[in-house]
């Protein structure tokens, strides 16, 4: 295998750089698994354009490169994947719309951006539903999750696999946060927190006393730099690879929501592929998703520690402090559980319980 780690990567909209230069300040990341399997038959050539939201140093990008390598090697170069990072082609919603019209082949949105297509995916947005990464992975690899992926049929989107966006953490430029009162600002105004355009996320931050402000991810850095919003919530790795520490002084390890990514293909592109190519794309998506989860786990705590080294004041909540946040967002469950589906939530909670035994 010709490893993507030793290749020179040419990034659209960026200069040419080597892996070592792009990751001069990276943790020790696992190499991608060896690509196994025979070369499939010749069913024509496809060049897939894939747009993602995160930077080229992110696990999302690195695993997308691995996905492309699997396809290229097992088709003798007849399927290639060009990855466009950093929201170059639009935000999650815009890129999914491009898949529907056939103007883009692939994207990799957060599940939170997809609930307009499959409302059951809002279960992942419920606060503190998934207490550990092990529990989250068990849910993402379950029949319950596969039913969610299958539910995209007929939307113009072919959902291929779940992977990890990660636990969302709060960062802001106003003050340290160790309690819901710090979010609400009893003696000062509540924090303005950028969220995704997602009603459950909005409800979470309203319950905590913040002023939630939906905004495209690509606009977020400049909005924080200009003081349009005080802060945002994303996994530590996203906060680090997006350089948010340059405009955010405080971080709090809230772990309030675990969000998956979903790798997607345009149904129009899917329908143009021979069945053997379709099977290979699904296999490659699942393999690269497993690798992305592994990279995210390796990146997470390291990213938090790196942010601290670079000057961000990190608050890690103890059990009592975390319980205060959990109590504050209980009304979100009461409002949204019946709408999402109480049976579905019970199924997820059963998987979580079994994963801890």
C-alpha positions in Angstrom: 0.0 0.0 0.0 1.1 3.5 -0.7 0.2 5.2 2.5 -1.5 8.6 2.6 0.9 9.4 5.5 3.9 9.4 3.2 2.3 10.9 0.1 2.4 14.6 -0.6 -1.1 16.0 -0.3 -2.3 18.7 -2.7 -5.2 20.5 -1.0 -7.7 22.5 -3.0 -7.4 26.1 -2.1 -4.1 25.5 -0.2 -0.5 25.0 -0.9 1.1 21.6 -1.3 2.3 20.2 2.0 3.6 16.9 3.4 2.0 15.0 6.1 4.7 15.8 8.5 4.3 19.5 8.0 0.5 19.3 8.3 0.8 17.5 11.6 3.9 19.0 13.2 1.9 19.3 16.4 -0.2 16.1 16.3 -0.5 13.3 18.7 0.9 9.9 17.9 -1.9 8.7 15.6 -2.4 5.1 14.5 -1.5 4.3 11.0 -4.5 3.4 8.8 -5.2 -0.4 8.6 -3.7 -2.2 5.7 -6.0 -2.3 2.7 -7.2 -5.9 2.1 -9.3 -7.5 -0.6 -9.0 -8.2 -4.3 -9.3 -5.6 -7.1 -13.0 -5.6 -8.2 -14.1 -5.7 -11.8 -13.9 -2.9 -14.3 -17.2 -1.1 -14.3 -16.0 2.3 -15.6 -14.4 5.3 -13.9 -15.8 7.6 -11.3 -14.2 10.7 -9.8 -16.0 11.5 -6.5 -16.0 15.1 -5.1 -16.4 15.1 -1.4 -16.9 18.2 0.7 -16.3 18.2 4.5 -16.5 20.8 7.2 -13.3 20.3 9.1 -9.6 21.0 8.5 -7.1 18.8 6.8 -5.5 18.0 10.2 -8.8 16.5 11.5 -9.7 12.9 11.9 -12.6 13.5 9.5 -10.2 14.5 6.8 -7.6 11.9 7.5 -10.2 9.1 7.4 -11.7 10.5 4.2 -8.3 10.2 2.6 -8.1 6.6 3.8 -11.6 6.0 2.3 -10.3 7.3 -1.1 -7.2 5.1 -0.9 -9.3 2.0 -0.3 -11.4 2.7 -3.4 -8.5 3.7 -5.5 -6.4 0.6 -4.7 -9.3 -1.9 -5.0 -10.4 -0.5 -8.4 -6.9 0.0 -9.9 -7.5 3.7 -9.9 -10.9 3.7 -11.6 -12.5 5.3 -8.5 -10.8 8.4 -7.1 -12.0 10.7 -4.3 -11.1 14.4 -4.2 -11.7 15.8 -0.6 -12.5 19.5 -0.2 -11.9 20.4 3.5 -12.7 23.6 5.6 -16.3 24.0 4.4 -14.9 25.2 1.0 -18.0 24.0 -0.7 -20.6 25.1 1.9 -21.9 24.1 5.3 -23.4 20.7 6.1 -26.9 21.7 5.0 -25.7 23.3 1.8 -23.6 20.3 0.8 -26.4 17.8 1.5 -28.6 19.9 -0.8 -25.8 19.7 -3.4 -25.9 15.9 -3.1 -29.7 16.0 -3.7 -29.2 17.9 -6.9 -26.2 15.9 -8.0 -23.8 18.8 -8.1 -21.6 17.1 -5.3 -21.0 13.4 -4.9 -20.2 13.1 -1.2 -20.3 14.9 2.2 -19.8 14.0 5.8 -22.2 16.0 8.0 -22.9 16.0 11.7 -26.0 14.0 12.5 -27.4 17.2 14.1 -27.7 18.7 10.6 -29.7 15.8 9.2 -32.7 15.6 11.4 -34.8 17.4 8.8 -34.5 14.2 6.7 -34.7 11.6 9.4 -36.2 13.0 12.6 -35.2 10.0 14.7 -31.6 11.2 14.5 -32.5 13.9 16.9 -32.1 11.2 19.6 -28.3 11.8 19.3 -28.9 15.4 20.2 -30.5 14.7 23.6 -28.1 15.8 26.4 -26.1 13.3 28.4 -27.8 10.3 26.6 -24.5 8.6 25.8 -22.2 8.5 28.9 -19.1 7.0 27.3 -17.5 6.6 23.9 -17.9 2.8 24.3 -21.7 3.3 24.7 -21.8 5.7 21.7 -19.9 3.2 19.5 -22.2 0.4 20.5 -25.2 2.5 19.5 -23.7 3.6 16.2 -23.0 -0.1 15.3 -26.4 -1.3 16.3 -29.5 -2.3 14.3 -31.2 0.8 15.6 -28.5 3.0 14.0 -28.7 1.0 10.7 -32.4 1.6 10.6 -31.7 5.4 10.8 -29.2 5.1 7.9 -31.8 3.1 5.8 -34.4 5.8 6.5 -32.6 8.2 4.2 -33.8 6.2 1.2 -35.8 8.4 -1.2 -34.3 11.7 0.2 -31.6 11.9 -2.5 -29.0 11.0 0.1 -27.4 7.6 0.5 -26.2 7.3 4.1 -23.2 5.0 4.3 -21.9 4.9 7.8 -21.7 6.6 11.2 -18.5 7.8 12.7 -17.5 10.1 15.5 -17.8 13.9 15.7 -17.5 13.5 19.4 -18.5 15.0 22.7 -19.4 18.6 22.5 -17.6 21.0 24.9 -18.2 24.7 25.6 -15.7 27.4 24.9 -16.2 31.1 25.3 -14.4 34.4 25.5 -16.3 36.0 28.4 -15.7 34.0 31.6 -14.9 30.6 33.1 -17.9 28.3 33.3 -18.3 25.8 36.1 -22.1 25.8 36.5 -25.3 26.6 34.7 -25.4 29.9 36.6 -22.1 30.9 34.9 -23.8 30.2 31.5 -26.9 32.2 32.4 -24.9 35.1 34.0 -26.9 35.9 37.1 -25.3 39.3 37.5 -24.4 39.8 33.8 -25.9 38.8 30.5 -26.1 35.2 29.5 -23.5 33.9 27.1 -24.3 34.0 23.4 -23.4 30.6 22.2 -23.3 29.6 18.5 -25.2 26.4 17.8 -26.2 24.4 14.8 -29.6 25.0 13.2 -31.0 22.3 15.4 -34.1 22.7 17.7 -32.8 20.3 20.4 -29.5 22.2 20.6 -31.3 25.4 20.9 -33.5 24.0 23.7 -30.4 22.8 25.6 -28.8 26.2 25.7 -32.0 28.0 26.4 -32.5 25.7 29.4 -29.0 26.7 30.6 -29.9 30.4 30.3 -27.7 31.1 27.3 -28.6 33.0 24.1 -28.2 30.3 21.4 -27.4 31.7 18.0 -27.6 29.4 15.0 -24.8 30.0 12.5 -22.9 28.1 9.8 -19.7 26.6 10.9 -17.7 28.3 8.2 -18.7 31.7 9.6 -18.0 30.9 13.3 -14.3 31.9 13.7 -14.9 35.4 12.3 -18.1 35.8 14.4 -16.2 35.0 17.6 -13.3 37.2 16.6 -15.6 40.1 16.0 -17.6 39.5 19.2 -20.8 38.6 17.4 -21.1 35.5 19.7 -19.3 34.8 23.0 -18.7 31.1 22.3 -19.6 27.8 20.8 -19.8 24.1 21.5 -17.8 21.4 19.6 -15.4 18.5 20.4 -12.0 19.4 21.7 -10.4 18.2 18.4 -12.6 20.5 16.3 -11.8 23.5 18.6 -8.1 22.8 18.3 -7.9 22.1 14.5 -10.1 25.1 13.8 -7.8 27.3 15.9 -10.6 28.6 18.1 -8.2 29.0 21.0 -7.0 32.1 19.2 -10.4 33.8 19.9 -11.6 31.8 22.9 -10.1 32.1 26.4 -12.1 29.6 28.3 -13.2 26.0 27.8 -15.4 23.7 29.9 -15.5 19.9 29.6 -19.3 19.6 29.6 -19.6 16.5 27.4 -23.3 17.5 27.1 -23.9 15.9 23.7 -22.2 13.1 21.7 -22.6 13.8 18.0 -21.9 11.3 15.2 -20.8 12.1 11.7 -22.6 10.4 8.8 -20.7 9.7 5.6 -23.1 10.2 2.6 -23.2 9.8 -1.1 -25.6 11.4 -3.6 -28.3 8.9 -4.6 -27.7 10.1 -8.2 -24.1 9.1 -7.9 -25.0 5.8 -6.2 -27.5 4.9 -8.9 -24.8 5.4 -11.6 -22.5 2.8 -10.0 -22.5 -0.8 -10.8 -23.6 -3.1 -7.9 -20.0 -4.3 -7.3 -18.9 -0.7 -7.0 -21.8 0.0 -4.6 -20.8 -2.9 -2.4 -17.1 -1.7 -2.3 -18.2 1.9 -1.5 -20.2 0.6 1.5 -17.3 -1.5 2.7 -14.8 1.3 2.4 -17.1 3.7 4.2 -17.5 1.3 7.1 -13.7 0.7 7.3 -12.9 4.3 7.2 -15.5 5.1 9.8 -14.0 2.7 12.2 -10.6 4.3 11.6 -12.1 7.8 12.1 -13.5 6.7 15.5 -10.1 5.4 16.5 -8.4 8.7 15.4 -11.0 10.8 17.3 -10.4 8.9 20.5 -6.6 9.4 20.1 -7.1 13.1 19.4 -9.7 14.0 22.1 -7.8 14.3 25.4 -4.7 15.4 23.6 -6.5 18.2 22.0 -7.9 19.4 25.3 -4.4 19.4 26.8 -3.0 21.2 23.8 -5.6 23.9 24.1 -4.5 24.4 27.8 -0.9 24.6 26.7 -1.8 27.2 24.2 -3.4 29.4 26.9 -7.0 28.3 27.1 -8.2 28.1 30.7 -9.9 24.6 30.9 -12.5 23.8 33.5 -13.1 20.1 34.2 -16.4 19.5 36.0 -16.6 17.2 39.0 -19.6 14.8 39.5 -21.6 17.4 41.5 -21.0 20.1 38.9 -21.9 17.8 36.1 -25.1 16.8 37.9 -26.1 20.5 38.0 -25.9 20.7 34.2 -27.8 17.4 33.9 -30.6 18.7 36.1 -30.8 22.0 34.3 -31.4 20.3 30.9 -34.0 17.8 32.2 -36.8 19.9 30.6 -35.3 19.2 27.2 -36.0 15.5 27.7 -39.5 16.2 28.8 -40.2 18.3 25.7 -38.4 16.2 23.1 -38.6 12.5 24.2 -42.2 12.2 23.1 -41.5 13.9 19.8 -38.4 11.9 18.9 -39.9 8.6 20.1 -39.8 7.2 23.6 -39.5 3.6 22.4 -36.5 4.6 20.3 -34.9 6.3 23.3 -35.6 3.3 25.5 -33.9 1.1 22.8 -30.8 3.3 22.9 -30.7 3.3 26.7 -30.9 -0.5 26.7 -27.9 -0.6 24.3 -26.0 1.8 26.6 -26.8 -0.3 29.6 -25.6 -3.5 27.9 -22.4 -1.9 26.7 -21.4 -1.1 30.3 -21.9 -4.6 31.6 
